[in-house]
Amino acid sequence: QPFAVDDKGVVRNTVPLSANESRRHVISVVAKDCGGRESSPVLVTISVLPRCITSWTDVSTSMTYIPGTGPQPVFPQAKFQLCSTNVCKPTKLETSLTLHTDHVGVGCDRDTYTLESQRKMCGASLAAVDLLPVATDDAKWVAPLKTDNGREVGPVYRFDGKTAVTIPED
């Protein structure tokens, strides 16, 4: 057996264990007191769990979007493999996604176009709304936000991690 029991009764493996070789080991443990008297044997079952690697699968590394074709799922087959554990149950999962384009500065990847221009040139949906409009009497709530100056059309807001606004329901 690839196990040893120390003088405090702690069972340790003496060689690396593999769930592919054996998922379960049963050992017989006998305790001895100071006088050398032995206890009755006790069977100890050691379960070897398969190695688990938390990972994403079926995440495509590229996609093509044709303007005017409507919404397109980015990762329709993606799966997240989370190691099962009885010790700690996850309650929340956070991830981030960064989209890159092969033609930076040319076409629909620029944030300097108005929403109307994006609809005409890039096929943006008619259901799209400008969540952060130009500050006007009707949209005074965006005034606290800092803008990135030097843009061709309208403000591009710069977020500093401190300043915030609440987008009204209407």
LUMSEKE-884323 format. One record per residue: x, y negated, z of N, C-alpha, C in turn. Coordinates in pm, whole numbers, padded with zeros to 5 digits, always signed. Atoms other than C-alpha are relative to their C-alpha. Layout:
// LUMSEKE-884323
((X,Y,Z),(X,Y,Z),(X,Y,Z)),
...
// end
This chain:
// LUMSEKE-884323
((+00085,+00119,+00000),(+00000,+00000,+00000),(+00089,-00124,+00000)),
((-00082,+00122,+00007),(+00133,-00348,-00082),(-00032,-00099,+00112)),
((+00037,+00087,-00111),(+00050,-00482,+00266),(+00087,+00030,+00121)),
((-00071,-00016,-00127),(+00220,-00535,+00601),(-00080,-00072,+00107)),
((+00068,+00061,-00114),(+00079,-00614,+00943),(+00108,-00041,+00099)),
((-00104,+00045,-00093),(+00293,-00830,+01172),(-00040,+00030,+00145)),
((+00026,-00033,-00140),(+00315,-00805,+01553),(-00114,-00080,+00061)),
((+00117,+00074,-00046),(+00031,-01057,+01587),(-00128,+00051,-00065)),
((+00117,-00060,+00065),(-00201,-00848,+01370),(-00040,-00067,-00130)),
((+00031,+00069,+00125),(-00187,-01070,+01060),(+00038,+00091,-00117)),
((-00022,-00083,+00118),(-00225,-00872,+00737),(+00044,-00090,-00115)),
((-00050,+00077,+00114),(-00020,-01002,+00444),(+00032,+00096,-00114)),
((-00043,-00083,+00112),(+00042,-00875,+00095),(+00151,-00015,-00015)),
((-00146,-00001,+00014),(+00404,-00780,+00027),(+00043,-00018,-00145)),
((-00025,+00023,+00143),(+00378,-00807,-00353),(-00119,-00077,-00056)),
((+00114,+00070,+00060),(+00162,-01025,-00579),(-00110,+00100,-00037)),
((+00114,-00086,+00031),(-00187,-00879,-00624),(-00064,-00045,-00130)),
((+00067,+00030,+00126),(-00376,-00861,-00952),(-00138,+00064,-00001)),
((+00137,-00053,+00010),(-00752,-00823,-00992),(-00013,+00094,-00119)),
((+00003,-00090,+00116),(-00680,-00653,-01326),(+00044,+00141,+00038)),
((-00048,-00131,-00043),(-00497,-00372,-01148),(-00095,+00064,+00100)),
((+00091,-00053,-00101),(-00726,-00331,-00847),(-00074,-00116,+00064)),
((+00082,+00108,-00058),(-01013,-00547,-00722),(-00018,+00020,+00151)),
((+00025,-00029,-00141),(-01025,-00378,-00381),(+00106,+00095,+00054)),
((-00093,-00086,-00072),(-00778,-00230,-00135),(-00062,+00030,+00135)),
((+00048,-00039,-00133),(-00875,-00036,+00179),(+00120,+00054,+00076)),
((-00112,-00047,-00082),(-00619,+00003,+00453),(-00053,+00037,+00138)),
((+00035,-00043,-00135),(-00636,+00170,+00791),(+00097,-00071,+00094)),
((-00082,+00076,-00094),(-00510,-00046,+01079),(-00020,+00058,+00139)),
((+00002,-00050,-00138),(-00421,+00085,+01426),(+00073,-00102,+00086)),
((-00063,+00095,-00092),(-00346,-00152,+01713),(+00070,+00076,+00112)),
((-00072,-00060,-00113),(-00091,-00072,+01987),(+00012,-00106,+00109)),
((-00016,+00093,-00111),(-00084,-00228,+02332),(+00144,+00006,+00050)),
((-00136,+00009,-00054),(+00223,-00308,+02539),(+00053,+00136,+00047)),
((-00040,-00132,-00049),(+00225,+00045,+02680),(+00013,+00102,-00111)),
((-00012,-00092,+00113),(+00222,+00201,+02333),(-00125,+00079,-00029)),
((+00125,-00071,+00029),(-00135,+00324,+02350),(-00061,-00055,-00128)),
((+00057,+00037,+00129),(-00306,+00321,+02010),(-00152,-00005,+00006)),
((+00145,+00009,+00014),(-00658,+00214,+01924),(-00045,+00101,-00105)),
((+00053,-00081,+00109),(-00884,+00407,+01697),(+00028,-00074,-00130)),
((-00024,+00068,+00128),(-00812,+00335,+01329),(-00122,-00080,-00044)),
((+00105,+00085,+00054),(-01013,+00055,+01172),(+00029,-00018,-00149)),
((-00017,+00020,+00144),(-01069,+00038,+00796),(-00019,-00148,-00032)),
((+00006,+00141,+00042),(-00999,-00308,+00649),(-00005,+00000,-00152)),
((+00014,+00011,+00145),(-01119,-00388,+00299),(+00052,-00137,-00044)),
((-00057,+00124,+00054),(-00922,-00649,+00105),(-00047,-00013,-00145)),
((+00050,+00025,+00135),(-01094,-00792,-00201),(+00094,-00094,-00073)),
((-00088,+00083,+00083),(-00879,-00935,-00480),(-00088,-00065,-00107)),
((+00083,+00074,+00095),(-01059,-01205,-00676),(+00081,-00028,-00126)),
((-00074,+00035,+00121),(-00971,-01270,-01039),(+00050,-00144,+00008)),
((-00055,+00136,+00003),(-00753,-01575,-01096),(-00097,-00089,-00076)),
((+00096,+00090,+00063),(-00971,-01868,-01180),(+00069,-00130,-00037)),
((-00053,+00128,+00046),(-00875,-02170,-01384),(-00119,-00087,-00040)),
((+00108,+00092,+00032),(-01119,-02459,-01386),(+00034,-00066,-00134)),
((-00032,+00054,+00132),(-01147,-02573,-01747),(-00126,-00025,-00082)),
((+00103,+00023,+00101),(-01358,-02700,-02034),(+00024,+00096,-00115)),
((-00012,-00081,+00121),(-01428,-02473,-02330),(-00095,-00053,-00106)),
((+00082,+00040,+00115),(-01577,-02533,-02673),(-00017,-00151,-00012)),
((+00000,+00145,+00018),(-01486,-02901,-02674),(+00075,-00028,-00129)),
((-00066,+00029,+00128),(-01416,-03010,-03029),(+00091,-00121,+00018)),
((-00095,+00110,-00011),(-01123,-03244,-03076),(-00026,-00111,-00101)),
((+00032,+00106,+00095),(-01271,-03437,-03367),(-00142,+00020,-00052)),
((+00132,-00005,+00060),(-01600,-03519,-03530),(-00009,-00112,-00102)),
((+00023,+00104,+00101),(-01726,-03722,-03824),(-00142,-00050,+00017)),
((+00132,+00060,-00009),(-02014,-03963,-03792),(-00025,-00080,-00126)),
((+00039,+00074,+00120),(-02192,-04095,-04100),(-00104,-00103,+00041)),
((+00095,+00104,-00040),(-02362,-04431,-04039),(-00139,+00024,-00058)),
((+00138,-00014,+00044),(-02739,-04421,-04058),(-00059,+00138,+00023)),
((+00052,-00136,-00021),(-02769,-04054,-03962),(-00062,+00019,+00137)),
((+00062,-00010,-00131),(-02891,-04129,-03612),(+00094,+00058,+00104)),
((-00083,-00053,-00108),(-02770,-03991,-03282),(+00060,+00136,-00037)),
((-00068,-00127,+00024),(-02522,-03705,-03296),(+00065,+00044,+00131)),
((-00064,-00047,-00123),(-02421,-03491,-02998),(+00151,+00005,-00017)),
((-00144,+00003,+00008),(-02054,-03531,-02922),(+00059,+00139,+00029)),
((-00051,-00132,-00037),(-01994,-03193,-02753),(-00118,+00096,+00020)),
((+00122,-00081,-00017),(-02301,-02974,-02822),(+00025,+00137,+00062)),
((-00026,-00134,-00052),(-02132,-02645,-02723),(+00090,+00000,+00124)),
((-00095,+00007,-00111),(-01913,-02768,-02436),(-00051,+00071,+00124)),
((+00031,-00068,-00125),(-01902,-02560,-02121),(+00111,-00031,+00099)),
((-00097,+00026,-00106),(-01732,-02631,-01790),(+00006,+00122,+00089)),
((-00021,-00117,-00082),(-01588,-02329,-01612),(+00048,-00046,+00137)),
((-00034,+00040,-00135),(-01587,-02395,-01239),(+00020,+00126,+00082)),
((-00028,-00118,-00080),(-01427,-02142,-01010),(-00105,+00012,+00110)),
((+00098,-00019,-00106),(-01686,-01992,-00780),(+00074,+00016,+00132)),
((-00061,-00008,-00131),(-01607,-02025,-00415),(-00107,-00003,+00107)),
((+00092,+00002,-00113),(-01782,-01958,-00091),(+00044,-00101,+00104)),
((-00054,+00092,-00098),(-01566,-02206,+00094),(-00054,-00142,-00020)),
((+00036,+00139,+00029),(-01657,-02531,-00078),(-00087,-00006,-00124)),
((+00091,+00012,+00114),(-01959,-02586,-00300),(+00007,-00142,-00055)),
((-00005,+00135,+00058),(-01917,-02877,-00542),(-00139,-00064,-00001)),
((+00127,+00073,+00002),(-02186,-03143,-00518),(-00005,-00103,-00111)),
((-00004,+00104,+00102),(-02071,-03379,-00790),(+00115,+00029,-00095)),
((-00103,-00015,+00102),(-01874,-03367,-01113),(+00013,-00131,-00074)),
((-00024,+00122,+00076),(-01715,-03669,-01275),(+00100,+00031,-00109)),
((-00095,-00016,+00110),(-01542,-03681,-01609),(+00001,-00130,-00079)),
((-00005,+00119,+00085),(-01438,-03945,-01856),(+00028,+00043,-00142)),
((-00013,-00028,+00142),(-01439,-03957,-02231),(+00059,-00123,-00066)),
((-00059,+00109,+00075),(-01221,-04169,-02454),(-00014,+00033,-00148)),
((+00017,-00019,+00144),(-01312,-04208,-02819),(+00107,-00079,-00074)),
((-00102,+00065,+00081),(-01042,-04288,-03071),(-00046,+00002,-00145)),
((+00032,+00003,+00141),(-01070,-04382,-03435),(+00130,-00003,-00079)),
((-00119,-00001,+00085),(-00826,-04332,-03720),(+00020,-00132,-00073)),
((-00008,+00125,+00076),(-00897,-04677,-03861),(-00025,-00121,+00091)),
((+00016,+00108,-00097),(-00857,-04917,-03568),(+00005,-00135,-00071)),
((+00003,+00134,+00056),(-00951,-05272,-03660),(-00070,-00010,-00133)),
((+00069,+00001,+00128),(-01135,-05171,-03975),(-00134,+00069,+00018)),
((+00131,-00063,-00005),(-01508,-05111,-03972),(-00067,-00009,+00135)),
((+00093,+00003,-00112),(-01739,-05019,-03692),(+00062,+00021,+00137)),
((-00063,-00020,-00130),(-01485,-04965,-03418),(+00031,-00132,+00070)),
((-00029,+00130,-00060),(-01453,-05337,-03351),(-00118,-00047,+00084)),
((+00105,+00052,-00086),(-01645,-05505,-03072),(-00027,-00147,-00027)),
((+00021,+00141,+00033),(-01651,-05840,-03250),(-00122,-00021,-00087)),
((+00120,+00013,+00083),(-01963,-05769,-03454),(-00124,-00019,+00085)),
((+00128,+00013,-00068),(-02307,-05878,-03351),(-00076,+00131,-00015)),
((+00081,-00122,+00008),(-02565,-05607,-03293),(-00066,+00011,-00137)),
((+00062,-00001,+00132),(-02737,-05706,-03617),(+00101,+00045,-00107)),
((-00104,-00042,+00095),(-02409,-05669,-03811),(+00030,+00149,+00016)),
((-00025,-00142,-00024),(-02352,-05330,-03648),(-00111,+00086,-00061)),
((+00111,-00075,+00063),(-02697,-05221,-03769),(+00019,+00007,-00152)),
((-00016,+00004,+00146),(-02624,-05331,-04127),(+00121,+00080,-00047)),
((-00124,-00059,+00049),(-02265,-05214,-04161),(+00028,+00141,+00053)),
((-00043,-00123,-00066),(-02242,-04922,-03921),(-00114,+00099,+00026)),
((+00111,-00091,-00022),(-02589,-04772,-03906),(-00046,+00006,+00144)),
((+00045,+00002,-00139),(-02651,-04873,-03544),(-00152,+00010,+00004)),
((+00143,-00025,-00013),(-02995,-04768,-03429),(-00078,-00129,+00024)),
((+00090,+00113,-00028),(-03286,-05013,-03427),(-00039,-00002,+00147)),
((+00033,-00008,-00143),(-03343,-04893,-03070),(+00113,-00055,+00087)),
((-00114,+00052,-00077),(-02999,-05027,-02966),(-00033,-00140,+00049)),
((+00020,+00133,-00057),(-03009,-05330,-02739),(+00134,-00054,+00046)),
((-00121,+00066,-00047),(-02742,-05580,-02647),(-00014,-00017,+00151)),
((+00015,+00005,-00145),(-02702,-05517,-02274),(+00064,-00123,+00062)),
((-00068,+00117,-00053),(-02469,-05812,-02225),(-00003,-00110,-00106)),
((+00015,+00104,+00102),(-02598,-06098,-02439),(+00080,-00125,+00034)),
((-00061,+00131,-00023),(-02458,-06448,-02475),(-00077,-00068,+00113)),
((+00065,+00072,-00110),(-02529,-06659,-02166),(-00086,-00112,-00057)),
((+00096,+00102,+00042),(-02841,-06866,-02242),(-00092,-00026,+00118)),
((+00098,+00025,-00106),(-03131,-07005,-02039),(-00075,+00128,+00034)),
((+00070,-00126,-00024),(-03296,-06662,-02080),(+00092,+00108,+00057)),
((-00095,-00102,-00047),(-02978,-06474,-01986),(+00109,-00064,+00084)),
((-00096,+00065,-00089),(-02815,-06677,-01712),(+00074,+00101,+00087)),
((-00058,-00102,-00087),(-02737,-06356,-01525),(+00136,+00049,-00047)),
((-00132,-00042,+00047),(-02429,-06290,-01747),(+00108,-00106,+00027)),
((-00094,+00111,-00020),(-02267,-06626,-01657),(+00118,+00034,+00092)),
((-00116,-00028,-00087),(-02049,-06484,-01371),(+00109,+00085,-00067)),
((-00098,-00089,+00064),(-01873,-06242,-01611),(+00106,-00078,-00075)),
((-00110,+00062,+00074),(-01534,-06335,-01753),(-00007,+00049,-00144)),
((+00001,-00039,+00141),(-01506,-06334,-02131),(+00141,+00006,-00055)),
((-00127,-00013,+00069),(-01222,-06235,-02357),(-00006,-00098,-00117)),
((+00008,+00106,+00102),(-01168,-06550,-02565),(+00072,+00039,-00128)),
((-00068,-00023,+00127),(-01060,-06558,-02926),(-00071,+00100,-00088)),
((+00073,-00096,+00083),(-01325,-06324,-03064),(-00076,-00073,-00109)),
((+00065,+00061,+00115),(-01492,-06388,-03397),(-00147,-00033,+00025)),
((+00144,+00016,-00017),(-01853,-06344,-03293),(-00038,+00029,+00144)),
((+00055,-00022,-00134),(-02009,-06388,-02949),(+00105,+00040,+00102)),
((-00095,-00035,-00106),(-01851,-06309,-02616),(+00025,+00150,+00008)),
((-00033,-00137,-00037),(-01671,-05989,-02535),(+00038,-00010,+00147)),
((-00019,+00015,-00144),(-01687,-05946,-02159),(+00118,+00083,+00049)),
((-00116,-00065,-00060),(-01379,-05856,-01958),(-00035,+00030,+00145)),
((+00036,-00039,-00136),(-01435,-05662,-01637),(+00126,+00012,+00084)),
((-00118,+00005,-00086),(-01193,-05724,-01353),(-00011,+00094,+00119)),
((+00016,-00093,-00111),(-01327,-05462,-01113),(-00057,-00065,+00125)),
((+00052,+00071,-00116),(-01456,-05730,-00875),(-00134,-00066,-00030)),
((+00121,+00072,+00038),(-01722,-05930,-01060),(-00103,+00096,-00058)),
((+00105,-00089,+00049),(-02055,-05761,-01126),(-00128,-00079,-00022)),
((+00133,+00056,+00021),(-02403,-05842,-01250),(-00100,+00115,-00001)),
((+00106,-00098,+00010),(-02734,-05662,-01239),(-00078,-00029,-00127)),
((+00072,+00016,+00127),(-02894,-05607,-01578),(-00149,+00006,+00031)),
((+00143,-00002,-00029),(-03262,-05703,-01554),(-00074,+00107,-00080)),
((+00081,-00104,+00064),(-03527,-05443,-01642),(-00051,-00042,-00137)),
((+00056,+00047,+00126),(-03676,-05659,-01919),(+00109,-00047,-00091)),
// end
